[in-house]
Amino acid sequence: MSADTSSSTSAFVTTLIFNGIIGGIFLLGFLTLRQRYKRVYEPRTLTDIRTLFDEDRTDPCPPGYFQWLPYLLKKPHSFIIQHAGIDGYFYLRFLGVFAAFSLLSAIMLFPILLPVNITNGNNLKGFEIMSFANVKNKNRFYAHVFLSWLVFGLLLFIIYKELYYYTLVRHAAMTTPLYDGLLSSHTVIVTELDDSLMQEGEFERLYPSLKSINYAYDLKELNDLVEERQKDGTKLESAVNSCVNKATKKYLKKDYVEGKPQDNLDTYVPYEKRPKHRLGKWFMPPLKKWFGREKVQTITYCGEHISELNEKIHPLQQKWTQNEKFPSIFIQFGSQLNAQKCYQSLEAVLGKKKFGKKFIGATPKDINWTNMSMTTKERHIKRILANTFLTLLIIFWAIPVAVVGCISNVNFLTDKVHFLRFINNLPNVLMGLITGILPTVALAVLMSLVAPIITKIGNISGAITFEETSLYVQKWYYAFQVVDVFIVVTLASSASATVDAIIKDPTSAMTLLAANLPKASNFYIVYFLLLGLTTPAGNLLQIVTFILSKILHVLDNSPRAKWTRYNVLSEPNYGVLYPAIQILTVIMLSYTIIAPIILVFTTLALITTYVANLYNLVYVTVPPKHDLVGKNYPYAIFQVFVGIYLAQVCLIGLFIMAKAWGPLVLECFFLVVTALTNIYFKRMFLPVLNIVPLSAIRYARGQPNCHYPYKDLGLQETKDFAEKMRLQHEGDETGGIIRQVTRKELVRADLLESPEYNESSNSTNSQDENEKNKNANIVRVDTGVTTEPSRKNSTFVSPDEEFHKLHYSDIDPSILNPNRFDDVPLQQNGEHGVWLIGDVGDTYRDIEAMRDTDASQPGNSLRDYPALRRVTLFFKPWDCYKFPIIRQKMPVILNSTIQYDVDYLENAYIDSSVNEQDPIIWVAKDPMGVSDQLVKECKNYGVDIRNEGTTFTEKGKCTFTDNPPDYEPKTKL
């Protein structure tokens, strides 16, 4: 057996055994620990996680080691949407679609392509015998061409089908009562406005239906002060809890001087021993004279400094409208319909040169406020600098990645690099470890370091919203994966195998590369073994999270730290997760025709990754607070074209090297078809991803003679409406219509008195409000809205009635009083509902959404169809996916409605520093009364400090018995 065959075979066998053993150990550990440590492996089943609402909790899996798998796999799409969010649902769908495509491709290709590659070829050994490199007869390449047409043609249709499906689902979701009523759905953001449009009253004239306009202001001074106060608050809370912890431990150990008062901190921690810290920047030398690094007593300094900062912050918070305006505005409408009218007609009404960017669906917490001040020129410069930096990073990152690729074919390097020849004497097991496991693990580690860098660059590149940042990170991380993980590794693996022959005969370079390029698939085979066996099992085991949960829980020294660690669950970052899966599709597509055996391993990797992510998204993590409504999915689907292009270019290159001119022409033809298809899809789908067709909104509201635009998903309708608005604007001579004035405008016109600053109101919560909010009270009410005994056929509307959006007139007006709380549910005719008091508004939820039932989570639309009918509908997405049916199959939780606080609505889209409340320090209450002394001491400085809802265990460990005093349930925006 030749050296190269020996290397690839030993690497595969060793990697298979090694990853199989490690993966088995990880899986066994997960199955053993899952039910014993629910906070790590099933936190969403726990009823004492205080940040979870009832509808966010998941019912426990059936008992047993593997019962969770069929239990989850049988759940309908609506179950995943409710518990993983729309973003999580489409991430899982991406995995599922390409796992199915990989399996289907293997079924189509293996019966034809494997015999073509194996028989009467170049007599290669190992996996190479099943690859393109083993083909000797040029005429056999026609099989590769036509099968590539079949496989890639099917993929192009799947891309169309998935883009069509996503757009329809997004439009259906956006017309549900929850999304239709969100503040973000009613608000349009416009940046880099022309000076002529910044005059007050200009947008009111253009869009008379708007409710209010907020401008972006220069609040840098206020931001800096608030940030400084937040840091001091964190230091103060850490210091007071540290003192109380030390005092309690000494008290329990009787390690203090008898006769001194037990409720005095000095009895346990003398004043000179209290926590201290240095002022100034942490990275500067600790010299007071030259660098201002004075050492101060933390409690005294922070208490006094917070009081000083409050005196500076409060006036700035009251007079923030007097600051300089930035050329960005937030236009708030009374309904999603009017907001969409504005969003869809901005270019037509204003002109493309009068503004920079427009957004809809972004919450105040999604806004990167530091980037709101940029002009178009500044934003372009920042983006160019960021792109240049990341391009250079890709180039330089290719160096260590290339080394990894060379290691995978180390046998070829030992002949050229003499000091490596000792590797040839190693046993096959060690050789397999070096060529199989070492490079794959090294590659995974290298790429894990990239994501944080790109995320940081994305935040400072001028992105306005979190969505823009997430898509920017996804694009560049994907570029890293394609260039460094695929192209560089492939070239390094194949070129290292032919370098010696090329040096001896340079004219044979093209032929040798053509013959050896398929051999690079050996590296990816072992790479997929790592991703298919070890990585998913490791994701289920969460060994690092498990260990840290035991270590960090002990190290947490404050009630807030312990509360946060127990109650705050992790959130997935889909801008980073998608590229890690997308690169698998690129590798799969590139080698589908060249080395079809790789499909076995891609199918394994994608299926196991799907299972691991399904479990974690349903039971471990919570949907991200930044809801993108699955926006990463269509961009990931479009980026699949990169994999198709690379696969076709590789085939064209191989045909050129093999001088197979007939297959070359045919493959070039299909490359052109692919490019034209890509252009067509972009023109068809990209314009409708951010809009919701007006006819869809009207249809959802039950207006007669309204139908969903299936033909083009609303593209032509949007163009027609924009043109209509342009003509209407050009012919409008009335200067707008009269609308109701807002309270903010009356204040600005001195017709209404501006509210004076109130010290107590600036605190996060009064004591009474704290008692109300800390328990996150839920009041159950009855409404007469849903009177059907069950809703098995529809989430929102029964088949024989029109859509009726829940409205606050449907609810007993007495419960609209936010100060009313009763332990006994309020009673009214009808089914139960849930009324949740939130931080900036109140949410009404259907009681059915609290249960995992068929009524709350309708089954899939194709579930009852026979297999043949499903296959037929697969090729007819316009018949398969119907707007009313998709809406009816949404989970009942999307039938919720929200009533925002009036005061919040008027100033929702302003920098968070304007509404930032004074920090509340939460200290543990000890049995001696030391914390009471610290509370009095800090209050003398003017700092709000509390010790309610805390205690110490018998072992002297602080803990919490209630929510933090400044915690409020978050209202969806």
N, C-alpha and C positions, 0 to 999 in steps of 0.2 A: 504494500500500500504506500502511495506517495506521501511526502511530508504534508502537503496541503490538505489532502484527504484525511490524513491522520489527525491533523489539527482541528479541522472542522467537525469531524466525528467525535473526537474526545471532548471538544468544547460543548457540543450538543448533549452528549451523554452526561457529562459532569454537571452541566447547567440544569438539565432535566432532573437529575437526582437531587442536586443541592437545593434548587428552588422548590422541588416537590416536598422535600423534607421540611425546609423552613416554612413553606406555605402550610403544610399539614400541622406543624407545631403551632403556628399562628392561629389557624382555624380551630384547633382543639382548645387553645387557650381562650379564644373568644366564646366558644360554646360552653366552656366550663364557667367562665366568669360572668357571662351575660346576665344571668338571673340573680347572681349574688351581689353585683355592684351596679345597681340600676342607674345611679347618678352618672355613671360613665357610659353605660351601654344602652340604657333605655330611659334617659331623663325625661322624655316627653310623656311617659306614662305616669310620672309622679304627680300627685295632687298638691304637693307642698312647694312646687316651684312657682314662686309668686309672680314671675313675669309672664307666665303662660295664661292665656284665657282658656275657657273650657273648650272652645272649638279648635284650639291649637294642640290640645292634648290628644294623644293617640292611645287607643285601647291596647292593652298588653297582648302580646302574641300568645297563641295557644301553648301550653306547656310541652316541653320536649326539646331535643337538641336541634332538629331540623324542621319542626313544624312551622317556624316563622317564614320559611322560604315559600312553600305553596300558599300560605296565608297572604303574603304580600303580592305574589305573582297573580293571584286571582282577583285582586282589588281593581275596581274600575278606574278610569282616568280621573274622574271627579274626586276620588279619594286622594290621589297623588296631588292634584291641584290644591286641594284644601290643606294638606299637611306639608307639602314641599313647596307650595306656591307655584305660580305660573312659570317663574324662572326655573325652578327645580324640575317641573314637569317636562319642559322642553329640553333641558339638559339630559334628562333620562331618555327622552325620545331620541335625541341625537345618538346616544349610545345604542339604543335599541334598533334604530333604523340601519345603522352601519354594521351592527352585528348580524342582522338579518341579511343585509346586502352581501356581506362577506361569505356567509353560509350559502346563499343562493348562487353567488359567483363560483364557489367551489363546486357546487352541484352541476353547474353548466359547463365549467371548463375541464374538470378532471377527466371525464370520459373521452374527450377529444384531445386536449392539449398534452396531457401526460404521455399517452402513447406516441404522439408526434415527437415529443422531446426525447423520450427514452430510447426508442428503437432506431437501429442503424445510424447511430450518431458518432460522436467523437470519443466514445468509450470513457467518459468521465466517471468518477466514483462519487459516493456520498450523495448529498443533496444536489450536487451539480448535474447529476445525470438526469434530473427532472426539470432542468432549467433551459432557458434559451441557448445557453452556451454549448449545449450538447448537440444542437441541430447542425447537420452537415449539409443536407440537401436544401438549396435556396428555395425551391418550390414549396417546401413545407412552411415557409414564412407566411404564405397566404392564409394558412389556418390561424396564425397569430393575428393577422390583420382583421379578418372577418370576425373573429371572436372578440377582438378589442372593440369593433363596431357594436357588437351585441352587448357587451358588458357596459361600455361607457355610454352607449345609447340608452340602456336601461337606467343608468345612473342619472343621466340628464333628465329623464322623465321623473325620476324620484325627486330630484332637486325641484323641478317645477311643482310636483304634487305637494312637497313639504312647504314650499314658499306659499302656495295657495292655501294650504291648511293653516299655516301659522297666521297669515293675514286674516283669515276668516275667524279663527279663534280669538285673535286680539280684538277684532272689531266686536265680536260677541261679548267678550269680557268687559270691554269698555262701555258697553250699553247696559250692563247689569246695574241694579240699583246702587251697589257699593261704589263701583268705579265712576258711574255717572254722577254721583253726588260728591265725589272727592274735590277738595279745594284745588288740588293740582290739575284736575280735569277742567276746571273753570278758569284757569289762569294761563295767559300767554306772556312769554318773556321775550322781549326784543332788546338786542344789544347794539352798541355802536351806532346810535341814532344820529342822523343829521341834526345840526343845531336848530333848524327850522321846525323840527318835530318835537323839540324839547320844551317848547312854550306850552304853558298850562292851558288846557282847553282844546289843544289841537287834536288829540286823540278822541276826546269827547265828541268833537265835531265829526270825525271820521267814523267812529263807532258809538253811536248814541246809546246802544244797549248795555254798555259797560257799567259796572257798579262802582268801581274805584280804580285808581291808579296809584301805585307806589313807585317812587324813584329810588335809584341806588345813590347812596351818599358816601362821601369820604369820611369814614369813621375809624381811621387808623389809630388816632390817639385813644379813642374809647376802647378799641380792640386791644391795644397794648396794655392799657390799665386793667381791663377785665382779665386778660390772660395772666398778668402779674398777680392780681388778687386771687385767681384760681390756684396758682402755684403756692402762694402763701397759705391759702386755706388747706391745701393738701399737706403742707409741712406742719401746720399747726395741729391738724387732726392726728397726724402720725405722732407728733411729740406728746400731746396730752394722753393718748392711748398708751404710748410707751411708758409714761410715768405711772399711770394707773395700773398697768400690767405688772411693773416692777413692785409697786406698793402692795398689790394683792398677793404676789408670790411671797414677799417678805412677811406679810401678815399671816399667811397660812403656815409658814415655816417658823413663826415666832421670832423672826430675825430682825428685831427692832428693840430700841431702848424702852424698857418698861417705865411707865409713869408719864410718858408723853401722850398727847391726845391722838387717838387712833384715826380720827378723821382729818388729820393734818398731813399734807403731802410731805412736809419737811421731816416728819417722823421716819419716813421710809426712804425718801429721796431728797437729800439736802439741796438747797437752792443752787449751790455751785455744781451739783452733779446733774442738774436738769439737762435735757438735750440741747445741743448747740449746733450751729451751722455757719458756714462762711458766706458772706455776701459776694456778689459779682459773678462773672462767668466761671463755670466749673473747670474749664480747660486752662484758665490762667493760673500762674504761680500763686501760691498762698501768701502773698505779701500785701499788707494793708496799705503801706505808704505809696507803692508804685501802681498797684492794680486794684486797690479798694477791696481786697479780700479780708475784710474785718470779720472776726469770729464773734457771733452774737448769741444770746440766749434765745432759743427758738420761740418759746411760748410768749415771752414778753415782747420780742421784736415783731413777730407775726401778728399778735393781737393789736399792737399799736399801729403797725403798718396797714393792716386791713382796714382799720378805722379811718386812717388817712386816705386810703384809696377810695373808700366809700364816699368821702366828702368830695372827691374829685369826680367820681363816676356818676353819682346821682344827678348833678346839674347837666352833665353831658348827655345823659339818657333822656332828660326832659327837653333839651334843646337840639336834638339831633337833626331836626329838619333845617336848622340854620347853617348846616355844613354845606360844602360844595357838592353839587349834583354831578353824578357820573352819567354818561350817555347811554343808560340802560333803564328800562322801565318794566314794571310788572302790571299787566292789565287784567283785572279781575272781572269776570262776568257772573251773571246769576245762574247760568246753566252751561252744561257742556255744549249744547247746540250752538249757543251764541259764541262761545269760545272757539269752537271749530270753524264757525263762519269767519271769525277774525283771522285765525291761523291760516286758513286756506286761501285767503284773499289778500294777505299782506303784500306780497310782491306786486300784485296787480294794482292795488290801491296806492301804495307808497312809492313803488319803483324799487328795483333791486339795489340801486346805488344809494338809497336813503337810509339803509340800515345794514348791519352785519349779519347777525344770526337771529334765528327765532326758535323758541322751544315751547312745548306744551307738555303737560304731565309731570313737570318737575316740582317737587315739594320744596318748601323753604330749607329743609335740612339737606336737600340735594345740591344746593347752590354753593359753588366755590366763591365766596364773597370777595376774596382777595383778588380775583381776576375780573371783577366787574368793572374796574376802573380803566381797563385797557381800551385803547383805540384799535382800529383795524390794523394799522401799521405795527403797533406794539405787539399785538397778538400774533401776527404773521412772523415777526422777528423771533419771538419766543418759540413758536412752533418750528421754525427752520433750525434754530439752535438745538432744540430738543431732538429733532429728527437727525441732525448731523451727529450729535453725540451718540445716539443709539445705533446709527449706521457704523460709526467707528468702533463701537463696543461689539457689534456683531463680527466685524472683521478681526479684532484682536481676540475675541472669545473663540474664534475658529482655531487658534493655535493649540490650546490645551485639548480641544475637541478632536483635532486632527491626530494628536498623539494617542488619544483613546482609540480612534479608528485604526491606527497602525498596530496597536497592541493586539487587536483582534486577529491580525494576520502576522503575528510575531515570527512565525517560522520563516517567512520570506525575508524579514529584516535581519535575522541572525546570519544569513549568508553575506549580507552587505556590511552590517555593523559588527565588527569582529568581537567586541567585548561582550556582545549579547549571546555568543555561541554557547555559553554554558547552559542556556535555557534548553538546548536540544537534548541535554543529558537528564533533564528532569523526568520523573514518572508521568505517565499519561494523565493521572488524576491532577497533579499540580499544573501540568500543561493546560488542562481543561479549565482549571481555576483562573489561570493567567489570561487565557484567550477568550474565555466565556463569561465568567462572573465579574472579574476585575473591570473590564471596560464598560460593561452595562451598568454596574453600580456607580462607577466614576462618572459616566455620562449623566445618570440620574441626579447625582449630587451637583454636578456642574450646572445643570439647567435649573435646579431648585434655587440657585443663588441669583438667577436673572430676574425673576418675577418681582421681588421687592425693589430692585433698581428701576425697572420700567414703571412700576406704580408711582414711585417718587417723581420720576421725570414727567409722568402723565399729569400729576397734580400741579406741577409748576410750568407746564407747557402752554398755559392759556385756556385750558378747558373750563367751561362755565358750569356744567352740571356733572353730577356723578355718572350719569349715563354716558356722557361724552368721554369722561376719563376712563370708564370701564371699557368702552369700545376701542379707545386708543391703546390701552394696555393689551387688550385682546389682539389687536392688529399687530403690534410690535412683538409681543411674546410669540405669536404665531410665526412671524418672520424669523425670529431667533430659532425657533424649532425647525423650520424648513431649511434654513441655510446651514445652521450648525449641526443639528441632529441628523438631518438627512443628506444634504448635498456634500458637506465637508466629510462626514463619516463615510459616505459611499465612495467618494473620490479617494480618501485616505486608505480605505480598505482595499479597493481595487487597484489603485495606482501602486501601492506598496508591493503588491503581488507581481507587478510587471516591470518594476523599475530597473531591475538588472538586465532583462531582455531588451528594454528600450535603449539602455545605454549602449549595448552591443550593436544593436541595429535600429537606429532612430526611425528609419522608414517604415518599420513594422509597428509603430506606436498605435495607430488607429486600429489595426487588426487585433493587436494584443488587448487593447482596452475593450474592444467589442467582445472578445472571448472571455475576459475576466470580470467585466462589470457585473454580470449576474452573480458572481461569487460573493460579492458584498452582501448578498441576501443572507449569508450564513450568520453575519453579525446580528442582523435584525431578527433572525429566527430565535437566537438565544435571548435577544432583548425582549421579544414578545413572551418568552417563557418567564422572564422576570416579571413582566407586567401582568401576565395571565395567572401566575401561581402565587408569587410572593406578595406583590403589591396589594391586590384586593384583600387578601387575608390579613395583611398588615393594617390596612385601613379599617377593617372590622375590629381587629384586636385593639387598636389605638394604644399601643404599649407606652408611648411617650405620655399621652394624656393620662393613662392609668397611673403611671409612676408619679407624675407631677401632682395628680389629685391627692396623693398620699403625702407628698413632701410639702407642697406649697400650702396645703390646708393647715399644717402645723405652723408654718412660718407666718401666716397671716396674723397680724397683731392688732387688728381693729375690727369692730362689728361690721363696718361697711365692707372691708376687704373680704370677710367671711361671707357676708350676705351676697356680694357680687359673685364670688367664686361658686356659690351654690345655686344662685338663682338666675344668673346670666348665662345663656347657652351660646355656643359658637354659631357663626353664620358663614355659609360658603361664599367664596369670591368667584363668581362665574367668569369674570374677565381673565382670571388666571387658570381656572379649571378647564375651560373650553380648549385652549391651545394645546394643553397636555394630551387631550383626546384627539384633537384635529391632526396632530402629527402622526398618529397611528393610521388615520385614514389616508394621509399622504403616502406613507410607506406602503400601505396595503395596495393602493391604486398603482403606485409606480412599479411594484413587483408582481401585480396580478397576472400579467401576461408573461413577463420575463421569468419569474420563478413562482408559478402558481401554488406550489406547496406551502408558501407562506400564508395562504388563506386559512389553513388549518389553525395556525397559531394566532392569527389576528382574530379569528372567530372566538377562540378560547379566551383571549385577552379581553375582548369587548364584552363578552357575556359575563365573565366573572367581575369585570369592572362595573357593569350594569347592576349586578346583584348587590355588590358592596355599597355602591352609591344609593341604590334604592333603600336599603336598610338605614343607612346613615341619615339620609335626607328625611326619612319618615320618623325615625326614633331618636336621633342624636342631635342634629342641628335644627335650627329654626330658619324660616325664610328670611332673607336679608331685609334689613330695615329700609334699604334703598330698592324699591320695587321697580324693575325695568319692564315688567309685563313680558318677559321672555325675549327682550330685544337682542340679546347676544345670539340667539338661535339663528335668525335669518342671515346675520353676518357670518356666522360659522358655516352655514350652508353655502353662501356665496364663495367663501374661501376654499370650499372643496374643489372649485374649478382649478385652483393651483395644483392640486394633486393630479387632476386629469391632464392638465397641460404638461406637467413633468413626465407623466407616464407616456404621453404621446411623443414628446420630444426625445425621451430615452429610446423609444421604439424606432423613431426616425433615425436617430444617430446609429443605432445598431444595424438598421437596414442599409444605411450608407456604408458603414464599415464592412458589412457582408456583401456589398454591391448587389443587393436585391432590389432592383429598380421598380419592379411592378408593385410589390408591397409598399415601397417607399411612397409612390405617387398616391396610392389609396389611403395611406395613413396621413399624408399631408392634406388630402381632401377632407378627411374627417376632423383634422385639427382646425381647419377653416370653419367647418360646421359647428364645432364646439365654441369657437370664438364668437361666431354670430349668435349662437344660442345664449351665450353669456351676456352679450350686449342687449339682446331682446329681453332677457329676464330682468336686467337692471332697469331698463326703461319701463317695464311693466310693474315691478314690485316695489322698487325703492321709493317712488313717490307716494305710495299708499301705506307705508309702514308707520308713519307718524300721524296720519290723519284717521278720522273715523267718518265714513260717508254720512252726510246729513240725512240721506234717506234711511240709513240703518238706524240712526237715533230716533227718527220720527216713527219708523216701523216698530221699534222697541217700545215706544210710548203709546202704541195702539192707534196712531193716526191713520185714517183711511187712505186708500190708493197709494200707499208707500210700500216699496219692495226693495229688497237688498240687491245691489248691482253685481250679480254673479259674473257677468261677462268680463269685466275688467276690474272688479273689486273697488269700484268708485273712482277710477282714474279719470275717465271722461267727465263724470259728474263734477269732480273737483275743478277741472279746467273750465267747464261751462260756468260754474258758480263764480270762479275768480273773474272771468270775463264779464259776467253780469254785474259784479260789484264794481269793476273798473268803469264800465259804461255808466252805471248809476252814480258813481262818484264824480265822473267828469260832467255829468248833466245836473248835478245837485247844486242849486243856487240858494238853498234855504239856510245853509250853515248849520245843519243838524236839527235835532228836535229837542224839546224840553224833556229833561229827565229829573228824577228825584235827587236832591242834593244830599250829600253824605255828611255825617257829623264832623268828620275830619275837615271837610271843606268849610263848614261853618266856623270851626275853630280858627282856620287859617284866615278867614275873612273877618275875624274879631266879632262875629255875630253870636258866638257861643264861647263861654268861658273855658279856658284850658284847664284841665285838672291839675291841681297843685300836687307837688310831690308829697307823699305820705310815707313816713319812715316805716310804719308797720306794714303798709301795703307792698313795699319793695321786697320784703322778706318773702321767701318762696311760699310759705304757708303760714297762716296764723295758727295758733295752738289748736283752735277748733277745727280749722280746715285740715290740719295734720291728722287729728283723730279721725277725720272723715276719710282721708286719702290713704293713710298708711296701711289700711286693711284692704285696699282696692275693692271696696264694697260693690257687690253686684245685686241689683234689685230686679226681681222677676215680676213681670207685669203681664197682663192679658190684653190682647188686642182683638178686634173683630176683623182683622184683615184676612188672615188665613183661616178659613173655616172648613177647608177640605179635610176629611179624615186622614188622608195620606196623599203623598205627591210622588207616586212611583213613576208616573209618566212625564213629569215636568218639574223642573226646579222652581220656576217662577210662575208659570201660567199653566192652568189646566188646558187640555187640547181644545176645549169648547168655549174658552173665554179669552178676552183680550188681556194684554199685559197690564198689570196694575202695580205701579211702583209704590212701596210703602211710604207713607207720608206721616208727618208728626200730628196731623189732624186725626190720624187713626188711633192715637194713643191718648189715654186719659191725661188731660192737661195738668192735673195735679202733680204728676211725676216729672213734669218739666222743671219743677223747682229743684235746683241742684243741691239745696240744703236739706231736702227731705230724704231721710233714710229710715227704713223700717226693717226689723228682722223678719217680719211676716210679709210674704209676697202680697203686693197689691192685687186686688181681684177686680176683674171686669169680664164681661162675656167674651168668649173666644178662647183660642189656644194661648198657651204661655209664650211669652217673649222674654228677652233678657235686656235690661237697661244698664249700660255700663257708663259710669262717670269717668271721663278721661281728663287729661291735662288741659286740652284746649277745646274740648267738645264732648258731647255725649253720643253714644252709639246704641242703636236699637238692633238687636239680633233675634232672629227666629230661634225658638227653643230647639227646633229640629236640627239646627246646625251644630248643637252640642253633642250629637250622637252620631256614631258611625253606623248608619243604617242605609237601607236602599232608598229611603225617602230623602235623606240628606245628601246622599252621594249616588245619583242615578247611574245606571250601567252604561257601558259603551254603546254607541249608536249602531254598530254592526254586530253586536253580540248575538242577536237572534237570527241573523241571516245564515243560510246554508253556505258551505264552503265555496261552491261554484259561483254563487251570487257575490260573495266577497271578492273573489278573483276578478269578476267582471267589473265590480265597482272600483277596484284598485286602479283600473285604467280609465275611470271616469270620475275624477275628483269633483267635478261640478255637479254630478248626481249623488256622489257619496257624501259630500259635506254640504249640508243645508244650514243656513243661518239660524232659523228657528229651532232646529233640532239641536244644534251645538249649544245654543243658549239654554235649552231645556235640560241639557246634560251637565250643566255647570253645577258645582256644589251649592247647597242652600246658603252657605255662609256669604256668598256674593249677593244675597238678597238683603243684606244689612243696609241700614241707612244711618247717616251721621248728621247731627246738628251741631255746628260749630258755635263757639261763643262769639257774640257780636263784636266785642272789643278785640278779640283775636283776629277776626276776619279783616278788620280795617287796617291792621298793621302786621299781617302775617308775613308778607314778603319784605321784611327788613332784616338787616344784619342781626344775628342772634344776640350780639352784645347790647343792643338797645333794650331788650327785654330780660337780659340776664339778671337773675335775682341775687341778692346777697348770699354768700355761702353759708350753709348750716353745718356746723361741726358736730359730728356724732361721736360721743365718747361712751365707753362702757361704764355701766353703773356697778360700782364695787360694794361689797358688804360693809366696808368701814365708813364710807361717805366721803372719800377723797375726791371722787369725781364731782360731787356736789360743790366742793370747795373750788375746783377748777372751773366749773360752770359759772360760779359767782365771779371768779377772777377774770375770766374772759369776757363776761357780760359787762364788766366795768370798763373794758376796752371798747365796748360797742359791738362785740362779736356775738352772733346768734349761735349758741352752743347748747346741745341737749343730750340727755342720757336716757330718755325713755326708750322702751323696747329693747333693752340690752340687759345682760346679766353676766355672771361668772359661773363656771362649772365648779364642781367640788375639787377639781384638780387645778383650779386657778386659771382656766382658759376663758377668755372673753368670748361671748357668743351673742347672737341676736334672738329676740323673741318676736320681733315685728319688722315691718318695712322701715327703711330709713325715713327720717322726718321729711325729706324733700322728694320722696318718691311719689310719682303719680302714674297711673296706667297711661300708656301712650295712645293717643287718638290717631288713627290712620289719616294721613294727609293726601 
